[in-house]
Amino acid sequence: MRVLGIETSCDETGVALYCSDQGLLAHLVHSQLDVHAEFGGVVPELASRDHVRKTLPLIRGVLAQASLSHGDVDGIAYTCGPGLVGALLVGSAVGRSLAWAWGIPSIGVHHMEGHLLAPLMEQSGLDFPFVALLVSGGHTQLVEVSDVGHYRLLGESLDDAAGEAFDKTAKLLGLPYPGGPELSRLAQNGRPGRFVFPRPMTDRPGLDFSFSGLKTFAINTFSRELSSSELTGEEGGLRADIARAFEDAVVDTLLIKCRRAVRETGIKRLVLAGGVSANRRLRERIHDAMTQEGARAYYPRPEFCTDNGAMIAFAGWYRLRAGQREPLSFSVRSRWPLEDLAPM
């Protein structure tokens, strides 16, 4: 079964073709980085317009890359939530319309389910059940996964998601958009230990997160130290040291909660997914921690950590294979709790 996947939930247009027998056949991603850079963040209307311009050309490109035509496609999967409503409507309308025109089934996919299942697309040895850390710009969640569609929320961020806190802190430090990756690059030059930031909500039971206060702590530290650093010409070093302290605090917090989740559930498989899971320091620390716990960590290739059509095609294949179908009348959802998904 060949499934065409379309991802348009935010600021990246992703299209891919997945085959149940051959794996991923082709995938293309168009980033809107240049579109939004001058505004310092995603502008929903501009995101929607760019998806309109790019979705059909990317579909043609993926089919050409795989040396196939639309007659070789057996189903279409598209992201229908959560995300920006206008952006979601573009991919959903294109996907559902093409499915009707081509006489094939379609299915709307939960964006975070796509991230959650992405490691299964390539990782050998990963099977259900597992614990997943979904960590991105909009979500930070720990989820127990018994099977596709069988999810139990263990903990989540009560305010800013980890990726959101990265981006906001980077912006306050004067780093260019997109801030999260820029902050991580800067942190590589920072001196560990010059500043020690709190590890929020790790001194109490539970698996919830909170990163808003950590962001505030970082900017207050920067403001307090800035005047003296300007006098000594150490402003660049100050930014790097604060970036390092901030990243270390976020990574430690995620690590502590992951350890706790693995111990409480007794499940020895941990999946990292979402944009922040591409963070090098996070991967290294999680790998070492899971080894100490007698567990194993799994994560997709970095290109499949950020938004992409491959994860949507793969998740859609699971549900189309189980006989789930989208009616002619479709809808999108800006907010959509993962545990509300229909089981297989």
Contacts in CASP RR format, 6 or more apart in sequence:
PFRMAT RR
TARGET T0000
AUTHOR 0000-0000-0000
METHOD contacts of the structure
MODEL  1
MRVLGIETSCDETGVALYCSDQGLLAHLVHSQLDVHAEFGGVVPELASRD
HVRKTLPLIRGVLAQASLSHGDVDGIAYTCGPGLVGALLVGSAVGRSLAW
AWGIPSIGVHHMEGHLLAPLMEQSGLDFPFVALLVSGGHTQLVEVSDVGH
YRLLGESLDDAAGEAFDKTAKLLGLPYPGGPELSRLAQNGRPGRFVFPRP
MTDRPGLDFSFSGLKTFAINTFSRELSSSELTGEEGGLRADIARAFEDAV
VDTLLIKCRRAVRETGIKRLVLAGGVSANRRLRERIHDAMTQEGARAYYP
RPEFCTDNGAMIAFAGWYRLRAGQREPLSFSVRSRWPLEDLAPM
1 19 0 8 1.000
1 20 0 8 1.000
1 74 0 8 1.000
1 75 0 8 1.000
1 317 0 8 1.000
1 320 0 8 1.000
1 321 0 8 1.000
2 17 0 8 1.000
2 18 0 8 1.000
2 19 0 8 1.000
2 20 0 8 1.000
2 25 0 8 1.000
2 68 0 8 1.000
2 72 0 8 1.000
2 73 0 8 1.000
2 74 0 8 1.000
2 75 0 8 1.000
3 17 0 8 1.000
3 18 0 8 1.000
3 19 0 8 1.000
3 73 0 8 1.000
3 74 0 8 1.000
3 75 0 8 1.000
3 76 0 8 1.000
3 77 0 8 1.000
3 313 0 8 1.000
3 314 0 8 1.000
3 316 0 8 1.000
3 317 0 8 1.000
3 320 0 8 1.000
4 15 0 8 1.000
4 16 0 8 1.000
4 17 0 8 1.000
4 59 0 8 1.000
4 62 0 8 1.000
4 73 0 8 1.000
4 75 0 8 1.000
4 76 0 8 1.000
4 77 0 8 1.000
4 95 0 8 1.000
4 98 0 8 1.000
4 313 0 8 1.000
5 14 0 8 1.000
5 15 0 8 1.000
5 16 0 8 1.000
5 17 0 8 1.000
5 18 0 8 1.000
5 76 0 8 1.000
5 77 0 8 1.000
5 78 0 8 1.000
5 309 0 8 1.000
5 310 0 8 1.000
5 312 0 8 1.000
5 313 0 8 1.000
5 316 0 8 1.000
6 14 0 8 1.000
6 15 0 8 1.000
6 55 0 8 1.000
6 59 0 8 1.000
6 76 0 8 1.000
6 77 0 8 1.000
6 78 0 8 1.000
6 79 0 8 1.000
6 91 0 8 1.000
6 94 0 8 1.000
6 95 0 8 1.000
6 309 0 8 1.000
6 312 0 8 1.000
7 13 0 8 1.000
7 14 0 8 1.000
7 15 0 8 1.000
7 78 0 8 1.000
7 79 0 8 1.000
7 111 0 8 1.000
7 307 0 8 1.000
7 308 0 8 1.000
7 309 0 8 1.000
7 311 0 8 1.000
7 312 0 8 1.000
8 14 0 8 1.000
8 51 0 8 1.000
8 55 0 8 1.000
8 78 0 8 1.000
8 79 0 8 1.000
8 87 0 8 1.000
8 88 0 8 1.000
8 90 0 8 1.000
8 91 0 8 1.000
8 92 0 8 1.000
9 79 0 8 1.000
9 81 0 8 1.000
9 82 0 8 1.000
9 83 0 8 1.000
9 84 0 8 1.000
9 87 0 8 1.000
9 88 0 8 1.000
9 111 0 8 1.000
9 307 0 8 1.000
10 42 0 8 1.000
10 47 0 8 1.000
10 83 0 8 1.000
10 84 0 8 1.000
10 87 0 8 1.000
10 307 0 8 1.000
11 31 0 8 1.000
11 32 0 8 1.000
11 33 0 8 1.000
11 35 0 8 1.000
11 36 0 8 1.000
11 42 0 8 1.000
11 47 0 8 1.000
11 87 0 8 1.000
11 307 0 8 1.000
12 29 0 8 1.000
12 30 0 8 1.000
12 31 0 8 1.000
12 32 0 8 1.000
12 306 0 8 1.000
12 307 0 8 1.000
12 308 0 8 1.000
13 29 0 8 1.000
13 30 0 8 1.000
13 32 0 8 1.000
13 50 0 8 1.000
13 51 0 8 1.000
13 54 0 8 1.000
13 55 0 8 1.000
13 58 0 8 1.000
14 27 0 8 1.000
14 28 0 8 1.000
14 29 0 8 1.000
14 30 0 8 1.000
14 58 0 8 1.000
14 307 0 8 1.000
14 308 0 8 1.000
14 309 0 8 1.000
14 312 0 8 1.000
15 27 0 8 1.000
15 28 0 8 1.000
15 29 0 8 1.000
15 55 0 8 1.000
15 58 0 8 1.000
15 59 0 8 1.000
15 61 0 8 1.000
15 62 0 8 1.000
15 309 0 8 1.000
16 24 0 8 1.000
16 25 0 8 1.000
16 26 0 8 1.000
16 27 0 8 1.000
16 28 0 8 1.000
16 62 0 8 1.000
16 308 0 8 1.000
16 309 0 8 1.000
16 310 0 8 1.000
16 312 0 8 1.000
16 313 0 8 1.000
17 24 0 8 1.000
17 25 0 8 1.000
17 26 0 8 1.000
17 27 0 8 1.000
17 62 0 8 1.000
17 63 0 8 1.000
17 66 0 8 1.000
17 68 0 8 1.000
17 73 0 8 1.000
17 313 0 8 1.000
18 24 0 8 1.000
18 25 0 8 1.000
18 121 0 8 1.000
18 310 0 8 1.000
18 313 0 8 1.000
18 314 0 8 1.000
18 317 0 8 1.000
19 25 0 8 1.000
20 317 0 8 1.000
20 321 0 8 1.000
23 121 0 8 1.000
24 121 0 8 1.000
24 310 0 8 1.000
24 313 0 8 1.000
24 314 0 8 1.000
25 65 0 8 1.000
25 66 0 8 1.000
25 68 0 8 1.000
26 61 0 8 1.000
26 62 0 8 1.000
26 63 0 8 1.000
26 65 0 8 1.000
26 66 0 8 1.000
27 62 0 8 1.000
27 308 0 8 1.000
27 309 0 8 1.000
27 310 0 8 1.000
28 58 0 8 1.000
28 61 0 8 1.000
28 62 0 8 1.000
28 65 0 8 1.000
29 303 0 8 1.000
29 306 0 8 1.000
29 307 0 8 1.000
29 308 0 8 1.000
29 309 0 8 1.000
30 50 0 8 1.000
30 54 0 8 1.000
30 58 0 8 1.000
32 42 0 8 1.000
32 46 0 8 1.000
32 47 0 8 1.000
32 50 0 8 1.000
33 177 0 8 1.000
33 178 0 8 1.000
35 43 0 8 1.000
35 46 0 8 1.000
35 47 0 8 1.000
35 50 0 8 1.000
36 42 0 8 1.000
36 43 0 8 1.000
36 46 0 8 1.000
36 47 0 8 1.000
36 177 0 8 1.000
37 176 0 8 1.000
37 177 0 8 1.000
39 177 0 8 1.000
40 171 0 8 1.000
40 177 0 8 1.000
41 177 0 8 1.000
41 178 0 8 1.000
42 84 0 8 1.000
44 84 0 8 1.000
44 85 0 8 1.000
44 86 0 8 1.000
44 87 0 8 1.000
47 84 0 8 1.000
47 86 0 8 1.000
47 87 0 8 1.000
48 84 0 8 1.000
48 86 0 8 1.000
48 87 0 8 1.000
48 89 0 8 1.000
48 90 0 8 1.000
51 87 0 8 1.000
51 90 0 8 1.000
51 91 0 8 1.000
52 90 0 8 1.000
55 90 0 8 1.000
55 91 0 8 1.000
55 94 0 8 1.000
56 94 0 8 1.000
59 94 0 8 1.000
59 98 0 8 1.000
63 69 0 8 1.000
63 70 0 8 1.000
63 72 0 8 1.000
63 73 0 8 1.000
70 98 0 8 1.000
70 102 0 8 1.000
71 102 0 8 1.000
73 102 0 8 1.000
73 104 0 8 1.000
74 104 0 8 1.000
74 320 0 8 1.000
75 99 0 8 1.000
75 104 0 8 1.000
75 105 0 8 1.000
75 106 0 8 1.000
75 107 0 8 1.000
75 320 0 8 1.000
76 95 0 8 1.000
76 96 0 8 1.000
76 98 0 8 1.000
76 99 0 8 1.000
76 102 0 8 1.000
76 104 0 8 1.000
76 105 0 8 1.000
76 106 0 8 1.000
76 107 0 8 1.000
77 106 0 8 1.000
77 107 0 8 1.000
77 108 0 8 1.000
77 109 0 8 1.000
77 312 0 8 1.000
77 313 0 8 1.000
77 315 0 8 1.000
77 316 0 8 1.000
77 317 0 8 1.000
77 319 0 8 1.000
77 320 0 8 1.000
78 91 0 8 1.000
78 92 0 8 1.000
78 94 0 8 1.000
78 95 0 8 1.000
78 96 0 8 1.000
78 106 0 8 1.000
78 107 0 8 1.000
78 108 0 8 1.000
78 109 0 8 1.000
78 312 0 8 1.000
79 88 0 8 1.000
79 91 0 8 1.000
79 92 0 8 1.000
79 108 0 8 1.000
79 109 0 8 1.000
79 110 0 8 1.000
79 111 0 8 1.000
79 312 0 8 1.000
80 88 0 8 1.000
80 92 0 8 1.000
80 108 0 8 1.000
80 109 0 8 1.000
80 110 0 8 1.000
80 330 0 8 1.000
80 331 0 8 1.000
80 332 0 8 1.000
80 333 0 8 1.000
81 88 0 8 1.000
81 110 0 8 1.000
81 111 0 8 1.000
81 332 0 8 1.000
81 333 0 8 1.000
81 334 0 8 1.000
81 336 0 8 1.000
82 110 0 8 1.000
82 111 0 8 1.000
82 112 0 8 1.000
82 333 0 8 1.000
82 334 0 8 1.000
82 335 0 8 1.000
82 336 0 8 1.000
83 111 0 8 1.000
83 334 0 8 1.000
84 334 0 8 1.000
85 332 0 8 1.000
85 334 0 8 1.000
86 332 0 8 1.000
88 332 0 8 1.000
88 333 0 8 1.000
88 334 0 8 1.000
89 332 0 8 1.000
92 108 0 8 1.000
92 330 0 8 1.000
92 331 0 8 1.000
92 332 0 8 1.000
93 330 0 8 1.000
95 106 0 8 1.000
96 106 0 8 1.000
96 326 0 8 1.000
96 328 0 8 1.000
96 330 0 8 1.000
98 106 0 8 1.000
99 105 0 8 1.000
99 106 0 8 1.000
99 326 0 8 1.000
100 106 0 8 1.000
100 328 0 8 1.000
105 320 0 8 1.000
105 323 0 8 1.000
105 325 0 8 1.000
105 326 0 8 1.000
106 325 0 8 1.000
106 326 0 8 1.000
107 316 0 8 1.000
107 319 0 8 1.000
107 320 0 8 1.000
107 324 0 8 1.000
107 325 0 8 1.000
107 326 0 8 1.000
108 316 0 8 1.000
108 326 0 8 1.000
108 330 0 8 1.000
109 312 0 8 1.000
109 315 0 8 1.000
109 316 0 8 1.000
109 319 0 8 1.000
110 315 0 8 1.000
110 336 0 8 1.000
110 338 0 8 1.000
110 341 0 8 1.000
111 307 0 8 1.000
111 312 0 8 1.000
112 134 0 8 1.000
112 139 0 8 1.000
112 141 0 8 1.000
112 338 0 8 1.000
113 148 0 8 1.000
113 149 0 8 1.000
113 315 0 8 1.000
113 338 0 8 1.000
113 341 0 8 1.000
114 311 0 8 1.000
114 312 0 8 1.000
114 314 0 8 1.000
114 315 0 8 1.000
115 134 0 8 1.000
115 136 0 8 1.000
115 273 0 8 1.000
115 274 0 8 1.000
115 275 0 8 1.000
115 305 0 8 1.000
115 311 0 8 1.000
116 132 0 8 1.000
116 134 0 8 1.000
116 143 0 8 1.000
116 145 0 8 1.000
116 151 0 8 1.000
116 271 0 8 1.000
116 273 0 8 1.000
116 338 0 8 1.000
117 148 0 8 1.000
117 311 0 8 1.000
117 314 0 8 1.000
117 315 0 8 1.000
117 318 0 8 1.000
118 273 0 8 1.000
118 300 0 8 1.000
118 304 0 8 1.000
118 305 0 8 1.000
118 310 0 8 1.000
118 311 0 8 1.000
118 314 0 8 1.000
119 126 0 8 1.000
119 271 0 8 1.000
119 272 0 8 1.000
119 273 0 8 1.000
119 298 0 8 1.000
119 299 0 8 1.000
119 300 0 8 1.000
120 126 0 8 1.000
120 314 0 8 1.000
121 300 0 8 1.000
121 304 0 8 1.000
121 310 0 8 1.000
121 311 0 8 1.000
121 314 0 8 1.000
122 300 0 8 1.000
122 301 0 8 1.000
122 304 0 8 1.000
123 298 0 8 1.000
123 300 0 8 1.000
126 269 0 8 1.000
126 271 0 8 1.000
126 298 0 8 1.000
127 269 0 8 1.000
128 145 0 8 1.000
128 146 0 8 1.000
128 147 0 8 1.000
129 144 0 8 1.000
129 145 0 8 1.000
129 146 0 8 1.000
129 147 0 8 1.000
129 267 0 8 1.000
129 269 0 8 1.000
130 145 0 8 1.000
130 267 0 8 1.000
130 269 0 8 1.000
130 270 0 8 1.000
130 271 0 8 1.000
130 298 0 8 1.000
131 142 0 8 1.000
131 143 0 8 1.000
131 144 0 8 1.000
131 145 0 8 1.000
131 154 0 8 1.000
131 258 0 8 1.000
131 261 0 8 1.000
131 262 0 8 1.000
131 265 0 8 1.000
131 267 0 8 1.000
131 269 0 8 1.000
131 270 0 8 1.000
131 271 0 8 1.000
132 141 0 8 1.000
132 142 0 8 1.000
132 143 0 8 1.000
132 144 0 8 1.000
132 145 0 8 1.000
132 270 0 8 1.000
132 271 0 8 1.000
132 272 0 8 1.000
132 273 0 8 1.000
133 140 0 8 1.000
133 141 0 8 1.000
133 142 0 8 1.000
133 254 0 8 1.000
133 257 0 8 1.000
133 258 0 8 1.000
133 261 0 8 1.000
133 270 0 8 1.000
133 271 0 8 1.000
133 272 0 8 1.000
133 273 0 8 1.000
133 277 0 8 1.000
133 286 0 8 1.000
134 140 0 8 1.000
134 141 0 8 1.000
134 142 0 8 1.000
134 143 0 8 1.000
134 273 0 8 1.000
134 274 0 8 1.000
134 338 0 8 1.000
135 141 0 8 1.000
135 161 0 8 1.000
135 162 0 8 1.000
135 163 0 8 1.000
135 254 0 8 1.000
135 272 0 8 1.000
135 273 0 8 1.000
135 274 0 8 1.000
135 275 0 8 1.000
135 276 0 8 1.000
135 277 0 8 1.000
135 282 0 8 1.000
136 161 0 8 1.000
136 162 0 8 1.000
136 163 0 8 1.000
136 274 0 8 1.000
136 275 0 8 1.000
136 276 0 8 1.000
137 161 0 8 1.000
137 162 0 8 1.000
137 163 0 8 1.000
137 164 0 8 1.000
137 166 0 8 1.000
137 167 0 8 1.000
137 275 0 8 1.000
137 276 0 8 1.000
138 161 0 8 1.000
138 163 0 8 1.000
138 164 0 8 1.000
139 156 0 8 1.000
139 157 0 8 1.000
139 161 0 8 1.000
139 274 0 8 1.000
140 156 0 8 1.000
140 157 0 8 1.000
140 161 0 8 1.000
140 162 0 8 1.000
140 163 0 8 1.000
140 209 0 8 1.000
140 211 0 8 1.000
140 254 0 8 1.000
141 153 0 8 1.000
141 154 0 8 1.000
141 155 0 8 1.000
141 156 0 8 1.000
141 157 0 8 1.000
141 338 0 8 1.000
142 153 0 8 1.000
142 154 0 8 1.000
142 155 0 8 1.000
142 156 0 8 1.000
142 207 0 8 1.000
142 257 0 8 1.000
142 258 0 8 1.000
142 261 0 8 1.000
143 151 0 8 1.000
143 152 0 8 1.000
143 153 0 8 1.000
143 154 0 8 1.000
143 338 0 8 1.000
144 151 0 8 1.000
144 152 0 8 1.000
144 154 0 8 1.000
144 261 0 8 1.000
144 265 0 8 1.000
144 267 0 8 1.000
145 151 0 8 1.000
145 271 0 8 1.000
146 152 0 8 1.000
147 343 0 8 1.000
147 344 0 8 1.000
148 315 0 8 1.000
148 318 0 8 1.000
148 319 0 8 1.000
148 322 0 8 1.000
148 343 0 8 1.000
148 344 0 8 1.000
149 341 0 8 1.000
149 342 0 8 1.000
149 343 0 8 1.000
149 344 0 8 1.000
150 343 0 8 1.000
150 344 0 8 1.000
151 338 0 8 1.000
151 339 0 8 1.000
151 341 0 8 1.000
152 339 0 8 1.000
153 337 0 8 1.000
153 338 0 8 1.000
153 339 0 8 1.000
154 207 0 8 1.000
154 261 0 8 1.000
154 264 0 8 1.000
154 265 0 8 1.000
155 206 0 8 1.000
155 207 0 8 1.000
155 208 0 8 1.000
155 209 0 8 1.000
155 257 0 8 1.000
156 208 0 8 1.000
156 209 0 8 1.000
157 208 0 8 1.000
157 209 0 8 1.000
157 210 0 8 1.000
157 211 0 8 1.000
158 208 0 8 1.000
158 209 0 8 1.000
158 210 0 8 1.000
159 210 0 8 1.000
159 211 0 8 1.000
159 212 0 8 1.000
159 213 0 8 1.000
160 168 0 8 1.000
160 210 0 8 1.000
160 211 0 8 1.000
160 212 0 8 1.000
160 215 0 8 1.000
161 211 0 8 1.000
162 209 0 8 1.000
162 211 0 8 1.000
162 250 0 8 1.000
162 254 0 8 1.000
162 276 0 8 1.000
163 180 0 8 1.000
163 275 0 8 1.000
163 276 0 8 1.000
164 211 0 8 1.000
165 211 0 8 1.000
165 212 0 8 1.000
165 214 0 8 1.000
165 215 0 8 1.000
165 250 0 8 1.000
166 179 0 8 1.000
166 180 0 8 1.000
166 183 0 8 1.000
166 184 0 8 1.000
166 246 0 8 1.000
166 247 0 8 1.000
166 250 0 8 1.000
166 276 0 8 1.000
167 178 0 8 1.000
167 179 0 8 1.000
167 180 0 8 1.000
168 215 0 8 1.000
169 183 0 8 1.000
169 215 0 8 1.000
169 218 0 8 1.000
169 219 0 8 1.000
169 243 0 8 1.000
169 246 0 8 1.000
170 179 0 8 1.000
170 180 0 8 1.000
170 182 0 8 1.000
170 183 0 8 1.000
170 243 0 8 1.000
171 177 0 8 1.000
171 179 0 8 1.000
172 215 0 8 1.000
172 218 0 8 1.000
172 219 0 8 1.000
172 222 0 8 1.000
173 183 0 8 1.000
173 186 0 8 1.000
173 218 0 8 1.000
173 219 0 8 1.000
173 222 0 8 1.000
173 239 0 8 1.000
173 242 0 8 1.000
173 243 0 8 1.000
174 239 0 8 1.000
175 182 0 8 1.000
175 183 0 8 1.000
175 186 0 8 1.000
175 239 0 8 1.000
176 182 0 8 1.000
183 243 0 8 1.000
183 246 0 8 1.000
183 247 0 8 1.000
184 243 0 8 1.000
184 247 0 8 1.000
184 279 0 8 1.000
184 280 0 8 1.000
184 281 0 8 1.000
186 239 0 8 1.000
186 240 0 8 1.000
186 243 0 8 1.000
187 240 0 8 1.000
187 243 0 8 1.000
187 244 0 8 1.000
187 246 0 8 1.000
187 247 0 8 1.000
187 248 0 8 1.000
187 281 0 8 1.000
188 244 0 8 1.000
189 237 0 8 1.000
189 240 0 8 1.000
189 244 0 8 1.000
190 237 0 8 1.000
190 240 0 8 1.000
190 241 0 8 1.000
190 243 0 8 1.000
190 244 0 8 1.000
191 240 0 8 1.000
191 241 0 8 1.000
191 244 0 8 1.000
192 244 0 8 1.000
192 248 0 8 1.000
193 244 0 8 1.000
193 245 0 8 1.000
193 248 0 8 1.000
194 241 0 8 1.000
194 244 0 8 1.000
194 245 0 8 1.000
195 221 0 8 1.000
195 241 0 8 1.000
195 242 0 8 1.000
195 244 0 8 1.000
195 245 0 8 1.000
196 245 0 8 1.000
197 214 0 8 1.000
197 217 0 8 1.000
197 218 0 8 1.000
197 221 0 8 1.000
197 245 0 8 1.000
197 246 0 8 1.000
197 248 0 8 1.000
197 249 0 8 1.000
198 214 0 8 1.000
198 217 0 8 1.000
198 249 0 8 1.000
199 249 0 8 1.000
199 252 0 8 1.000
199 253 0 8 1.000
199 256 0 8 1.000
200 209 0 8 1.000
200 210 0 8 1.000
200 211 0 8 1.000
200 213 0 8 1.000
200 214 0 8 1.000
200 249 0 8 1.000
200 253 0 8 1.000
201 208 0 8 1.000
201 209 0 8 1.000
201 210 0 8 1.000
201 253 0 8 1.000
202 252 0 8 1.000
202 253 0 8 1.000
202 256 0 8 1.000
202 257 0 8 1.000
206 260 0 8 1.000
207 257 0 8 1.000
207 260 0 8 1.000
207 261 0 8 1.000
207 264 0 8 1.000
209 253 0 8 1.000
209 254 0 8 1.000
209 257 0 8 1.000
211 250 0 8 1.000
211 253 0 8 1.000
214 246 0 8 1.000
214 249 0 8 1.000
214 250 0 8 1.000
214 253 0 8 1.000
218 242 0 8 1.000
218 245 0 8 1.000
218 246 0 8 1.000
221 242 0 8 1.000
221 245 0 8 1.000
222 238 0 8 1.000
222 239 0 8 1.000
222 242 0 8 1.000
225 238 0 8 1.000
225 242 0 8 1.000
226 235 0 8 1.000
226 238 0 8 1.000
229 235 0 8 1.000
229 236 0 8 1.000
229 237 0 8 1.000
229 238 0 8 1.000
247 279 0 8 1.000
247 281 0 8 1.000
248 281 0 8 1.000
251 279 0 8 1.000
251 281 0 8 1.000
251 282 0 8 1.000
251 285 0 8 1.000
252 285 0 8 1.000
254 282 0 8 1.000
254 286 0 8 1.000
255 282 0 8 1.000
255 285 0 8 1.000
255 286 0 8 1.000
255 289 0 8 1.000
258 270 0 8 1.000
258 286 0 8 1.000
258 289 0 8 1.000
258 290 0 8 1.000
259 289 0 8 1.000
259 293 0 8 1.000
261 270 0 8 1.000
262 268 0 8 1.000
262 270 0 8 1.000
262 290 0 8 1.000
262 293 0 8 1.000
262 295 0 8 1.000
263 293 0 8 1.000
267 295 0 8 1.000
268 293 0 8 1.000
268 294 0 8 1.000
268 295 0 8 1.000
268 296 0 8 1.000
269 295 0 8 1.000
269 296 0 8 1.000
269 298 0 8 1.000
270 286 0 8 1.000
270 290 0 8 1.000
270 295 0 8 1.000
270 296 0 8 1.000
270 297 0 8 1.000
270 298 0 8 1.000
271 297 0 8 1.000
271 298 0 8 1.000
271 299 0 8 1.000
272 282 0 8 1.000
272 283 0 8 1.000
272 286 0 8 1.000
272 297 0 8 1.000
272 298 0 8 1.000
272 299 0 8 1.000
273 299 0 8 1.000
273 300 0 8 1.000
273 305 0 8 1.000
274 305 0 8 1.000
274 306 0 8 1.000
275 305 0 8 1.000
275 306 0 8 1.000
276 282 0 8 1.000
276 305 0 8 1.000
277 283 0 8 1.000
277 299 0 8 1.000
277 300 0 8 1.000
277 305 0 8 1.000
278 302 0 8 1.000
278 305 0 8 1.000
278 306 0 8 1.000
283 297 0 8 1.000
283 299 0 8 1.000
286 297 0 8 1.000
287 297 0 8 1.000
290 296 0 8 1.000
290 297 0 8 1.000
299 305 0 8 1.000
300 311 0 8 1.000
304 310 0 8 1.000
304 311 0 8 1.000
318 344 0 8 1.000
319 344 0 8 1.000
322 344 0 8 1.000
324 342 0 8 1.000
324 344 0 8 1.000
END
